Amino acid sequence: MKLHLRSQLPLLVLLLSFSSLQAADIRIDTHQPAKKVSPSLFGIFVEEINHGGDGGIYSELVRNGSFGEAQTLDGWYPVRTGQAKVNIFFDATLPISAAKPRSLRVEVTAPAGEKCGVANEGYWGIGVSKDQFYEFATWGRSTGFTGPLTVSLEGSGGQVYAQQEINGLTAGWKRLTASLKSNTTDPKAHLVISSKRNGTFWLNLVSLRPAGGEMFRADLLQKLKDLKPAFLRFPGGTYVQGNDRESAFRWKNTIGKLEDRAGHRNAPWVYWSSDNLGFHEYLLLCEKLAAVPMYVAHAGMTWTPTTRSPFGVLQQSRIPASDIPLDQMGPIVQDAVDAVEYANGPVSSKWGAVRAKAGHPAPFGLKYVEIGNEDGRNPLYAERYMMLYKAIKARFPDVQIISNTARVGNTALPMDFLDEHAYIRPQEAVETAKRYDAYDRTGPKVFLGEYAVQQSAGFGNMRAALAEAVLLSSLERNSDVLQLASYAPLLANVNAVNWKPDLIYFDSASSFGTPSYYVQKMFADTRIDSLLPVTVNAPQLPVPVTGDVSPVAFQSEAEFQDAKVTGSGNDYTYSLRARKTAGDGGFSIRFAARDGGPYLTWMLGVKRRGQLLVWGGGGLIDAPMASLETSFGGPIGPQVPRTIEKDVWYDVKIHVQGRKVACYLDGKQIHDVTVPETLGPSVYALSGRNAAGNIVVRLVNLSSAKEDVSFDLQGGDVMYRVTADTLSSQDLDAENTLSAPTRIAPKQRQSSGVSGQFHWELEGNSFTILTLSPAGN
């Protein structure tokens, strides 16, 4: 970002002043009877979105290996050298199976022994590592052509990293394999299948995986393990519903040999699902993570957008709603019952025997079944829900049933849990945390199945992480009702983001967790078994309307001139001229900024701050917005679509009168809002004991100023050792990236000899967990 300032900006009159170190008091009663925390509270949710499965957690490196993904050769392209020629066609004359009707016919002509064939780019590059082995496999056949074929891993310039010849082509389909050891590291390698002889051959089920037989990508699997999930919700999400009957998830089509899995159109997220990551594989992933399985069963209802829905592309591409009539629900109900039998039934049962044949005779221990996803808003849901509920409970009474809604019309539904979803603003997360404290204790238990701070969160920034830390503390505090929770979405390939923010991002070779990921991990690493009463007395987080002003380029390069302030006190106008000279972003006019508190900012033409992305399976299409925000709380009032053009001078004006703020661009009013007096307390705290009996204190400082916290651990004179883990950043917009994966990550420090009354300094914009263990232990 490059910034040219043409004038010195004045300092507005300060009505209040902040010290650089604020004070807060926290009292914890260590001898009060403890309230238990749900041991199953924190889990994860895996959905085929953002290529989180195909091209993500599933370890297959070849994209479109069965040529079913599209009418075009997605992921594939011809290769040739010299005078060689290659022609490639889809061919359905001799299918490998009924589920795989289409193969790739490759005609190669190499008059002088030149190389020619086909290559696959994988999922935006095949990540290979030096000295690592990769197992190649394909089904192949030929007519009068015996090969050999050369299988190689190559760089974008044709550099050969590994290669091996394979023979054995015959007129019938035959599985061919090769082992390739890469001599270099390259995140953008390609797989090449070629020959130097004339002939025709056919390919299907082309595969390349890291050696060792691991089904799941190692770095992503480890990141999931590090969250210590109590449960795993799968496979969706709108992925379960589909946009029509054909694109709904049908688990029976996703089990068995890979050559018998047809795959299906992942209509909600606009790409093809191979179904290689199928029902059995999801259960294996649960087992790998020691997480209890939670299956979301198709309820015979498609995803139905409304006129107010943000899912614009879905509205344009979906087939009209095709919910299954009640008199045709029998197979849907049976599918749900059979899914539980597959997961939990004895080997003597029909579907337990199928599971055993797949190599897993022991039951998986499926505990939860959710009936539909977000279907409760549909008035047709209640009858369909009851059909599935009764059938599952009749066969498997111990399975916990999750409903999408507590009530439909005047019909109270029986349920073990109610699934709520919350995609919210930062300040809304804090307000929701307070609302949970007053939650109805007489209603059904709640599963917060999908949640995330979404607005003003970018791809996952520090602002979102802090707000979520407050929310998660509230979930612990209220886990007698809110007993299960999972963030969404979990995984995203950076080349195919359908939705943001996400918890973990990756490309073909590397991955990183967002600040929100580290919040989740910090909770997981310091699980609380029981709560201790805590009282917090902290300064409020006031939102001033006067203070410093500073315009900056945001995701762009810009210059500013003629900046001036007219008026005084809290009745003034700030104006300037601004021009973007490069980049695809816009401007951020920060004003009313003071040391230690939130400030106001007017975002103009800035991406990554709207509610959702525009859909598509192949990359990012983000909408530029104009948004008036507080630095922590997010938007004040509605956001407005707004693009800032390059090399155009804009007249910018912000008028403040009392707590009213009006924003103008080229004389046209864009915003007119009332600024809140305060965003609430600056410090939030929760305390409890872990399994070892140590005291755990969770602390969130929403102020950019440091906080001197005075602790009083009432109930005894004990000396403690303190381990402090802190996640912080002065820049609330800061994010981790593939090139800087731990820019924001927890840091640990320790202190010994702390008494029951002590002081602790909290960093500004921070989430800190103190673990206090008796010094004598």
C-alpha positions in Angstrom: 0.0 0.0 0.0 1.4 3.4 -1.0 0.1 6.6 0.4 0.7 10.2 -0.6 -0.5 12.9 1.7 -0.8 16.4 0.2 -1.6 18.3 3.5 -1.1 18.0 7.2 -4.3 16.8 8.8 -5.4 18.7 11.9 -6.2 17.1 15.3 -9.8 17.5 16.3 -10.7 18.7 19.7 -10.6 15.9 22.3 -13.5 15.8 24.7 -12.1 12.9 26.7 -8.7 11.5 27.2 -7.5 7.9 27.7 -4.6 6.8 29.7 -2.3 4.3 28.0 -3.1 1.8 30.8 -6.6 1.2 31.9 -7.7 -0.6 35.1 -10.1 -3.5 35.7 -11.0 -5.6 38.8 -11.8 -9.3 38.6 -12.9 -11.4 41.6 -13.1 -15.1 41.5 -14.7 -17.2 44.2 -12.6 -20.4 44.2 -14.7 -22.2 46.9 -18.2 -21.9 45.5 -19.9 -25.0 44.3 -18.9 -25.5 40.7 -21.3 -25.6 37.7 -20.4 -28.3 35.2 -19.4 -27.5 31.6 -20.6 -29.7 28.8 -17.7 -32.0 27.9 -19.1 -32.2 24.3 -19.4 -28.5 23.8 -16.8 -27.8 21.1 -16.8 -29.8 17.9 -16.2 -29.2 14.2 -18.3 -29.1 11.1 -16.9 -30.5 7.8 -18.8 -29.6 4.6 -18.0 -30.0 0.9 -17.6 -26.2 0.3 -14.6 -24.2 -0.8 -13.1 -27.5 -2.1 -12.6 -28.4 1.5 -13.1 -32.1 0.7 -12.1 -32.7 -3.0 -8.9 -30.7 -3.2 -8.7 -30.4 0.6 -8.9 -32.8 3.5 -9.2 -35.8 1.1 -5.7 -36.7 -0.1 -6.4 -37.3 -3.8 -4.2 -34.9 -5.8 -5.7 -35.4 -9.3 -8.7 -33.3 -10.2 -11.5 -34.8 -12.3 -9.8 -38.2 -12.4 -13.0 -39.9 -13.7 -13.9 -37.2 -16.3 -17.3 -36.7 -14.8 -16.8 -33.2 -13.5 -17.9 -31.2 -16.6 -18.4 -31.3 -20.3 -15.0 -29.8 -20.6 -11.7 -31.3 -19.6 -11.5 -29.5 -16.3 -8.0 -30.1 -14.8 -6.7 -31.8 -18.0 -4.8 -30.5 -21.0 -2.8 -32.1 -23.9 1.0 -32.1 -23.9 3.3 -32.7 -26.9 6.8 -31.9 -28.2 8.2 -31.4 -31.6 6.0 -32.8 -34.4 4.0 -35.0 -32.1 0.2 -34.8 -32.1 -2.4 -35.7 -29.5 -6.1 -35.8 -29.8 -8.3 -36.4 -26.7 -12.0 -37.2 -26.6 -14.6 -38.3 -24.1 -15.7 -41.9 -24.8 -18.6 -43.9 -23.4 -18.3 -47.0 -25.7 -16.8 -49.3 -23.1 -17.5 -48.0 -19.5 -15.4 -49.2 -16.6 -18.6 -49.4 -14.6 -22.2 -48.2 -14.8 -21.2 -45.3 -12.4 -18.3 -44.3 -14.5 -19.7 -44.2 -18.1 -17.2 -41.8 -19.5 -13.5 -42.4 -20.0 -10.8 -40.3 -21.8 -9.6 -41.5 -25.2 -6.1 -40.4 -26.0 -4.7 -40.7 -29.6 -1.0 -40.1 -29.8 1.2 -39.7 -32.9 4.9 -39.5 -32.3 6.6 -39.7 -35.8 10.1 -39.2 -34.4 9.7 -40.6 -30.9 8.6 -37.2 -29.4 6.7 -37.1 -26.2 2.9 -36.6 -26.3 0.0 -37.3 -24.0 -2.1 -35.6 -21.3 -1.5 -33.7 -18.1 -3.5 -32.9 -15.0 -2.9 -29.7 -13.0 -4.5 -31.1 -9.8 -6.3 -28.6 -7.6 -4.6 -25.4 -8.9 -1.3 -27.2 -8.7 -0.1 -30.5 -7.3 2.1 -30.0 -4.3 5.1 -32.3 -4.2 8.0 -32.4 -1.7 11.6 -33.4 -2.2 12.3 -37.1 -1.6 8.7 -37.9 -1.0 7.0 -40.8 -2.7 3.6 -40.6 -4.5 1.5 -43.5 -5.6 0.0 -43.3 -9.1 -2.9 -45.5 -10.3 -5.2 -45.6 -13.2 -7.5 -47.9 -15.0 -6.4 -48.2 -18.6 -7.0 -50.1 -21.8 -5.9 -49.9 -25.5 -6.5 -51.3 -29.0 -3.3 -52.7 -30.5 -1.2 -50.3 -28.4 1.0 -51.9 -25.8 2.8 -48.9 -24.6 4.8 -48.2 -22.6 3.3 -45.1 -21.0 5.5 -42.8 -19.0 4.0 -41.3 -15.9 5.9 -38.3 -14.6 5.7 -35.4 -12.1 6.7 -32.2 -13.9 7.1 -28.5 -13.3 5.3 -25.8 -15.3 8.4 -25.5 -17.6 8.5 -29.2 -18.3 11.2 -30.0 -15.7 10.9 -33.7 -14.7 10.8 -34.4 -11.0 10.0 -38.1 -11.1 9.0 -40.6 -13.8 8.3 -44.3 -14.3 7.3 -46.4 -17.3 4.2 -48.6 -17.0 3.3 -51.5 -19.2 0.5 -54.0 -19.4 -2.1 -52.2 -21.5 -4.7 -54.7 -22.9 -8.0 -54.5 -24.7 -9.8 -54.8 -21.4 -9.7 -52.4 -18.5 -6.8 -53.1 -16.2 -5.5 -51.2 -13.1 -2.0 -49.8 -13.7 0.2 -48.4 -10.9 3.5 -46.6 -10.4 5.6 -45.2 -7.5 7.1 -41.7 -8.1 9.8 -40.1 -5.9 10.1 -36.4 -6.4 13.5 -34.9 -6.6 12.4 -31.4 -5.7 9.7 -29.4 -3.9 7.1 -27.6 -6.1 3.6 -26.5 -5.1 2.6 -26.2 -8.8 3.7 -29.6 -10.2 1.6 -31.4 -12.8 1.0 -35.1 -13.5 1.8 -36.1 -17.0 0.9 -39.4 -18.8 2.6 -39.7 -22.1 4.1 -42.0 -24.7 6.7 -41.7 -27.5 4.9 -44.2 -29.7 1.9 -44.1 -31.9 -1.4 -45.5 -30.6 -4.6 -45.0 -28.8 -5.3 -45.7 -25.1 -8.2 -45.0 -22.7 -7.9 -43.8 -19.1 -10.3 -43.7 -16.1 -10.1 -43.3 -12.3 -6.7 -41.6 -12.6 -5.2 -41.1 -9.1 -2.2 -39.7 -7.4 -1.7 -39.8 -3.7 1.1 -39.4 -1.1 2.6 -42.8 -0.4 1.6 -44.5 2.8 -2.1 -45.0 2.2 -3.3 -42.1 4.3 -6.7 -41.1 3.2 -6.5 -37.6 4.6 -4.1 -34.7 3.9 -1.6 -34.7 6.8 -1.3 -31.0 7.6 -5.0 -30.4 7.5 -5.7 -33.5 9.6 -3.2 -32.3 12.2 -4.8 -28.9 12.4 -8.2 -30.6 13.0 -6.7 -32.9 15.6 -5.2 -29.9 17.4 -8.8 -28.6 17.9 -9.5 -31.8 19.9 -13.1 -31.9 18.6 -15.7 -33.6 20.7 -17.9 -34.3 17.7 -17.8 -33.9 13.9 -20.9 -32.8 12.0 -21.1 -33.9 8.4 -21.6 -33.7 5.4 -23.4 -30.3 5.4 -24.9 -27.7 5.3 -26.7 -26.9 2.1 -24.6 -29.6 0.5 -27.0 -32.1 2.1 -30.1 -30.4 0.7 -28.9 -29.6 -2.8 -30.8 -27.3 -5.2 -32.9 -30.2 -6.5 -33.5 -33.9 -5.9 -30.5 -34.9 -8.1 -28.0 -32.7 -6.3 -29.0 -33.7 -2.7 -26.6 -35.8 -0.8 -27.5 -39.5 -1.0 -25.2 -41.4 1.3 -25.7 -44.8 -0.4 -24.3 -43.4 -3.6 -21.0 -42.5 -1.8 -20.0 -45.9 -0.4 -18.3 -49.0 -1.9 -15.5 -49.1 -4.4 -14.5 -45.8 -6.0 -15.2 -47.2 -9.5 -18.9 -47.6 -8.4 -19.3 -44.0 -7.2 -20.8 -41.8 -9.8 -20.2 -38.5 -8.0 -22.8 -35.7 -8.2 -23.3 -32.0 -8.9 -22.6 -30.0 -5.8 -25.2 -27.5 -6.9 -25.2 -25.1 -3.9 -21.4 -24.5 -4.2 -21.2 -24.8 -8.0 -18.7 -27.6 -8.5 -18.6 -31.3 -8.9 -18.3 -33.7 -6.0 -16.5 -36.9 -6.7 -18.0 -38.6 -3.6 -14.6 -40.2 -2.9 -15.1 -38.5 0.4 -18.3 -40.4 1.2 -20.3 -41.5 4.2 -17.7 -44.2 5.2 -14.8 -41.8 4.8 -16.5 -39.2 6.9 -17.0 -41.8 9.6 -13.3 -42.8 9.3 -12.4 -39.1 9.7 -14.4 -39.0 12.9 -12.4 -42.0 14.1 -9.1 -40.4 13.2 -10.0 -37.4 15.3 -11.6 -39.3 18.2 -14.7 -37.2 17.5 -18.3 -38.5 17.9 -20.1 -38.7 14.5 -23.0 -36.4 13.9 -24.8 -37.1 10.6 -27.0 -34.5 8.9 -29.7 -36.6 7.1 -31.5 -35.4 3.9 -35.1 -34.6 4.9 -36.5 -34.7 1.4 -36.3 -30.9 1.1 -34.1 -28.8 -1.2 -32.4 -25.6 -0.3 -34.9 -22.8 -1.0 -33.6 -19.2 -1.3 -35.9 -16.3 -0.7 -36.1 -12.9 -2.4 -34.1 -11.5 0.6 -31.4 -14.2 0.4 -27.8 -13.1 -0.2 -27.3 -16.2 -2.3 -27.6 -14.4 -5.7 -26.0 -16.9 -8.0 -27.9 -19.8 -6.3 -31.1 -18.0 -7.1 -30.2 -17.7 -10.7 -28.9 -21.3 -11.2 -31.2 -23.4 -9.0 -34.0 -25.6 -10.4 -37.4 -24.7 -8.9 -37.9 -26.2 -5.4 -38.5 -30.0 -5.7 -39.3 -31.0 -2.1 -40.3 -34.7 -2.1 -44.1 -35.2 -1.5 -45.2 -36.9 1.7 -46.4 -40.0 -0.2 -42.9 -40.4 -1.7 -40.9 -40.0 1.6 -40.6 -43.7 2.3 -37.2 -44.1 0.7 -35.9 -40.9 2.3 -36.9 -42.1 5.7 -35.4 -45.6 5.1 -32.2 -44.0 3.9 -31.8 -42.2 7.3 -32.5 -45.4 9.3 -30.1 -47.3 7.1 -27.4 -44.7 7.6 -27.6 -45.3 11.3 -27.5 -49.0 10.8 -24.4 -48.7 8.6 -22.7 -46.7 11.3 -23.8 -48.6 14.4 -25.5 -51.9 13.4 -24.0 -55.3 14.1 -22.3 -57.2 11.3 -25.3 -59.4 11.2 -27.5 -56.5 10.0 -27.8 -55.7 6.3 -25.9 -52.4 6.4 -23.6 -53.4 9.3 -22.4 -56.2 7.0 -21.8 -53.7 4.2 -19.7 -51.7 6.6 -17.7 -54.8 7.6 -17.1 -55.6 4.0 -15.6 -52.1 3.6 -13.1 -53.1 6.3 -14.7 -51.8 9.5 -16.6 -54.5 11.3 -16.7 -52.5 14.6 -19.5 -49.9 14.9 -18.5 -46.3 14.5 -20.6 -45.0 17.4 -22.8 -42.5 15.5 -24.5 -40.5 18.3 -26.4 -37.7 16.7 -28.6 -37.4 13.6 -29.8 -34.0 12.5 -32.9 -34.1 10.3 -32.3 -31.6 7.5 -30.3 -28.4 7.4 -32.0 -25.0 7.9 -35.2 -26.6 6.7 -37.2 -25.4 9.7 -38.2 -22.2 8.0 -40.1 -24.3 5.4 -43.7 -24.9 6.6 -43.5 -28.4 5.1 -40.7 -29.4 7.5 -42.8 -30.6 10.5 -44.4 -33.6 8.9 -41.3 -34.7 7.2 -39.3 -34.3 10.4 -41.7 -36.4 12.4 -41.6 -39.2 9.8 -37.8 -39.4 10.2 -37.8 -38.8 13.9 -40.3 -41.7 14.7 -38.5 -44.1 12.3 -35.0 -43.5 13.7 -36.1 -43.5 17.4 -38.1 -46.7 16.8 -34.9 -48.6 15.7 -32.2 -46.6 17.5 -33.7 -45.0 20.6 -30.3 -43.9 22.0 -29.5 -41.8 18.9 -29.9 -38.1 19.7 -32.1 -36.3 17.2 -31.5 -32.7 16.2 -34.2 -30.4 14.8 -33.8 -27.3 12.7 -36.5 -25.5 14.6 -38.2 -25.5 17.9 -41.6 -24.9 16.6 -43.3 -25.1 13.2 -46.7 -23.3 13.2 -48.3 -24.4 16.4 -46.8 -27.9 16.4 -44.3 -28.6 19.2 -41.7 -31.0 17.8 -40.0 -33.7 20.0 -36.2 -33.3 19.8 -33.0 -33.9 21.8 -31.4 -30.7 20.4 -32.4 -27.6 18.5 -29.9 -26.4 15.8 -29.3 -22.7 15.7 -27.1 -20.9 13.2 -25.5 -17.5 13.8 -23.4 -15.5 11.2 -23.1 -12.2 12.9 -21.3 -8.8 13.3 -18.6 -8.5 15.9 -20.7 -6.4 18.2 -23.6 -8.7 17.6 -21.5 -11.6 18.8 -20.9 -9.8 22.1 -24.6 -9.0 22.4 -25.5 -12.6 21.6 -23.1 -13.8 24.4 -25.1 -11.7 26.9 -28.4 -12.9 25.5 -27.4 -16.5 26.2 -27.1 -15.7 29.9 -30.9 -15.1 29.9 -31.7 -18.1 27.7 -34.8 -20.1 28.5 -33.8 -23.1 30.6 -37.1 -24.9 30.0 -36.8 -25.3 26.3 -34.8 -27.9 24.3 -31.1 -28.1 24.5 -29.3 -26.1 21.9 -26.7 -27.0 19.3 -25.0 -23.9 17.8 -24.3 -25.9 14.6 -22.9 -23.0 12.5 -21.5 -19.7 13.7 -18.9 -17.2 12.8 -18.3 -13.5 13.0 -18.8 -12.7 9.4 -19.2 -9.0 8.7 -16.0 -6.9 8.9 -14.1 -10.1 9.3 -12.2 -10.2 6.0 -10.8 -13.7 5.5 -10.6 -14.1 9.2 -9.1 -11.2 11.2 -8.3 -10.3 14.8 -11.6 -8.4 15.2 -13.6 -11.5 14.5 -11.4 -13.6 16.8 -11.9 -11.3 19.7 -15.7 -11.2 19.3 -15.8 -15.0 19.0 -13.7 -15.4 22.2 -16.4 -13.5 24.1 -19.1 -15.7 22.4 -17.4 -19.0 23.2 -16.9 -18.0 26.8 -20.7 -17.4 27.0 -21.2 -20.9 25.5 -19.1 -22.4 28.3 -21.0 -20.3 30.9 -24.3 -21.5 29.5 -23.5 -25.0 28.4 -26.3 -26.4 30.6 -28.5 -25.3 27.6 -26.0 -24.7 24.8 -24.3 -28.0 24.9 -22.8 -28.3 21.4 -21.2 -25.8 19.0 -19.2 -25.9 15.8 -17.7 -23.1 13.7 -18.5 -22.8 10.0 -17.1 -23.1 7.4 -14.1 -25.1 8.5 -11.9 -25.5 5.4 -11.2 -23.4 2.3 -8.9 -23.8 -0.7 -7.6 -20.3 -1.4 -8.2 -20.9 -5.1 -11.9 -21.7 -4.7 -13.5 -19.7 -1.8 -17.3 -19.9 -1.9 -17.7 -18.3 1.5 -15.7 -16.4 4.0 -14.3 -16.2 6.6 -13.2 -19.8 7.1 -11.2 -21.4 9.9 -8.4 -23.0 7.9 -7.1 -22.0 4.5 -4.8 -23.9 2.2 -3.4 -24.4 -1.2 -1.8 -27.4 -2.8 1.2 -27.5 -0.4 0.6 -25.4 2.7 -2.1 -24.2 5.1 -2.7 -21.8 7.9 -5.2 -21.1 10.7 -6.9 -17.8 11.1 -6.9 -15.9 14.4 -10.3 -17.5 15.0 -8.7 -20.9 14.6 -6.3 -20.1 17.3 -9.1 -18.9 19.6 -10.7 -22.3 19.0 -7.4 -24.1 19.7 -6.8 -22.1 22.9 -10.2 -23.2 24.2 -9.5 -26.8 23.3 -6.1 -26.7 25.0 -7.5 -25.4 28.2 -10.9 -27.2 28.5 -12.8 -26.2 31.6 -14.7 -29.0 33.5 -16.6 -26.7 35.9 -17.2 -23.0 36.3 -16.2 -20.6 39.1 -18.2 -17.5 40.0 -16.5 -14.4 38.5 -17.2 -10.7 38.9 -15.8 -8.2 36.5 -15.5 -4.4 37.0 -14.0 -2.9 33.8 -14.0 0.4 32.0 -16.6 0.9 29.3 -15.6 1.0 25.7 -16.9 4.4 24.7 -17.3 5.3 21.0 -16.1 8.9 20.7 -17.1 11.3 17.8 -14.0 13.5 18.0 -10.4 12.7 17.8 -7.6 12.1 15.3 -8.3 11.8 11.5 -6.2 9.8 9.1 -7.2 8.8 5.5 -5.4 5.7 4.2 -5.5 3.6 1.1 -7.1 0.2 1.7 -6.1 -2.6 -0.7 -5.0 0.1 -3.1 -2.6 3.0 -3.6 -4.0 6.4 -3.3 -3.3 10.1 -2.8 -5.2 12.7 -0.8 -5.3 16.5 -0.8 -7.2 19.6 0.4 -8.0 18.0 3.8 -9.7 20.4 6.2 -11.9 20.6 9.3 -14.6 23.3 9.7 -16.5 23.7 13.0 -15.4 22.6 16.4 -16.3 20.3 19.3 -18.8 17.7 18.3 -20.2 19.8 15.5 -17.8 19.8 12.6 -17.2 18.8 9.0 -14.2 16.9 7.7 -13.5 17.0 4.0 -10.8 16.1 1.5 -10.2 15.0 -2.1 -9.1 11.4 -2.7 -7.9 9.5 -5.8 -7.0 5.8 -6.2 -3.9 5.3 -8.4 -3.6 1.5 -8.2 -5.2 -1.6 -6.8 -8.7 -3.0 -6.6 -9.7 -1.6 -3.2 -10.5 1.9 -2.1 -10.1 4.3 0.9 -10.5 4.1 4.7 -11.2 7.5 6.4 -10.4 6.9 10.1 -11.7 9.6 12.4 -12.5 10.1 16.1 -9.5 8.0 16.9 -7.9 8.1 20.4 -5.3 6.2 22.3 -6.9 3.1 23.8 -10.4 3.1 22.5 -12.4 2.3 19.4 -12.5 4.8 16.5 -14.9 5.4 13.6 -14.0 4.6 10.0 -15.7 5.2 6.7 -14.8 2.4 4.3 -15.2 3.4 0.6 -15.0 0.8 -2.2 -13.3 -1.7 0.2 -13.7 -5.4 -0.4 -13.7 -8.2 2.1 -16.1 -6.4 4.4 -19.5 -7.4 3.0 -21.5 -10.2 4.4 -20.9 -12.8 1.8 -18.9 -13.6 -1.3 -20.5 -14.1 -4.7 -20.7 -17.8 -5.5 -18.6 -19.9 -7.8 -16.2 -22.8 -7.4 -13.2 -21.3 -9.0 -12.1 -18.3 -7.1 -13.0 -15.0 -5.3 -15.5 -12.5 -6.5 -15.9 -10.0 -3.6 -18.2 -7.0 -3.7 -16.8 -3.5 -3.0 -18.8 -1.7 -0.3 -19.2 1.6 1.5 -19.5 1.1 5.2 -19.5 3.3 8.3 -18.1 1.3 11.2 -16.6 1.3 14.6 -13.1 -0.2 14.7 -14.3 -3.2 16.8 -18.1 -3.3 16.5 -18.3 -3.4 12.7 -20.9 -1.6 10.6 -23.2 1.0 12.0 -26.2 1.0 9.8 -26.5 -0.7 6.4 -23.6 -1.2 4.0 -24.0 0.2 0.5 -22.5 -1.3 -2.7 -19.8 1.2 -3.9 -16.9 1.0 -6.3 -14.0 3.4 -6.3 -12.6 3.9 -9.8 -9.0 4.4 -10.6 -7.6 7.9 -11.4 -10.9 9.6 -10.5 -10.9 12.4 -7.9 -13.6 12.1 -5.3 -14.9 14.7 -2.9 -15.3 13.1 0.5 -17.2 14.8 3.4 -18.0 13.6 6.9 -20.3 15.8 9.0 -20.6 15.2 12.7 -23.3 16.8 14.8 -23.6 15.4 18.3 -23.7 11.6 17.9 -25.1 11.9 14.4 -22.7 11.2 11.5 -23.5 11.8 7.8 -21.2 10.8 5.1 -21.1 12.2 1.5 -19.4 11.3 -1.7 -19.4 13.9 -4.5 -22.2 15.7 -2.7 -24.4 12.6 -2.4 -25.3 11.3 1.0 -24.3 7.7 1.5 -24.8 7.2 5.3 -26.7 8.9 8.0 -26.4 7.1 11.4 -26.4 7.6 15.1 -23.2 6.5 16.8 -23.7 4.4 20.0 -22.4 5.9 23.3 -20.5 2.7 24.2 -19.8 -0.9 23.0 -20.0 -2.2 26.5 -17.2 -3.3 28.9 -13.7 -3.3 27.6 -12.8 -6.6 29.4 -14.7 -9.9 29.6 -13.8 -12.8 31.9 -14.7 -16.4 32.6 -13.2 -18.7 35.1 -13.3 -22.4 36.0 -11.3 -25.5 36.9 -9.8 -28.0 34.4 -9.7 -31.7 34.9 -6.5 -31.4 37.0 -8.2 -29.0 39.3 -6.2 -25.9 38.2 -7.9 -22.6 37.8 -8.4 -21.4 34.2 -9.2 -17.7 33.5 -10.3 -16.5 30.1 -9.8 -12.8 29.4 -10.8 -10.8 26.4 -9.6 -7.2 26.1 -11.6 -5.4 23.4 -9.8 -2.1 24.0 -6.7 -1.3 22.0 -5.2 0.0 25.3 -3.4 -2.3 27.7 -5.4 -3.2 30.8 -4.0 -3.5 34.3 -6.2 -6.2 35.8 -6.4 -6.6 39.6 -7.3 -10.2 40.6 -8.7 -11.3 43.8 -9.0 -15.1 44.1 -11.3 -15.3 47.1 -11.4 -18.4 49.2 -7.9 -19.2 50.3 -4.3 -18.1 50.7 -2.5 -20.1 47.9 0.5 -19.4 45.9 0.3 -20.1 42.1 2.3 -20.7 39.1 0.8 -18.9 36.1 1.0 -19.9 32.4 -0.4 -17.2 30.2 -1.3 -17.8 26.5 -2.1 -14.6 24.6 -3.4 -13.9 21.1 -3.2 -10.2 20.2 -2.7 -7.6 17.5 -2.9 -3.9 17.4 -4.3 -4.1 13.9 -7.9 -5.5 14.1 -7.9 -6.0 10.3 -4.7 -8.2 10.5 -5.0 -11.6 9.0 -2.8 -14.7 8.6 -1.8 -15.7 5.1 0.0 -18.6 3.3 3.2 -16.5 3.3 2.7 -15.4 7.0 0.8 -18.2 8.6 1.5 -17.3 12.2 1.5 -13.5 11.9 -1.2 -13.7 14.6 -0.7 -16.7 16.9 -0.7 -17.4 20.6 2.4 -16.5 22.6 3.1 -18.0 26.0 4.8 -16.7 29.1 5.0 -18.0 32.7 5.2 -16.5 36.1 5.7 -18.1 39.5 5.0 -17.1 43.1 1.7 -15.4 42.4 -0.6 -15.0 45.4 -4.4 -15.0 45.5 -4.3 -11.2 45.0 -2.2 -10.1 42.0 -2.0 -7.8 39.0 -1.8 -8.9 35.4 -1.3 -6.6 32.4 -3.4 -7.5 29.4 -2.3 -6.5 25.9 -4.6 -4.3 23.9 -6.9 -6.2 21.5 -6.1 -9.5 23.1 -7.5 -12.9 24.2 -5.5 -14.3 27.1 -5.9 -17.5 29.0 -4.3 -17.8 32.5 -3.8 -21.3 33.9 -3.1 -21.1 37.7 -1.7 -24.2 39.3 -0.8 -24.4 43.0 2.9 -23.7 43.4 3.5 -26.7 45.6 2.2 -29.2 43.0 
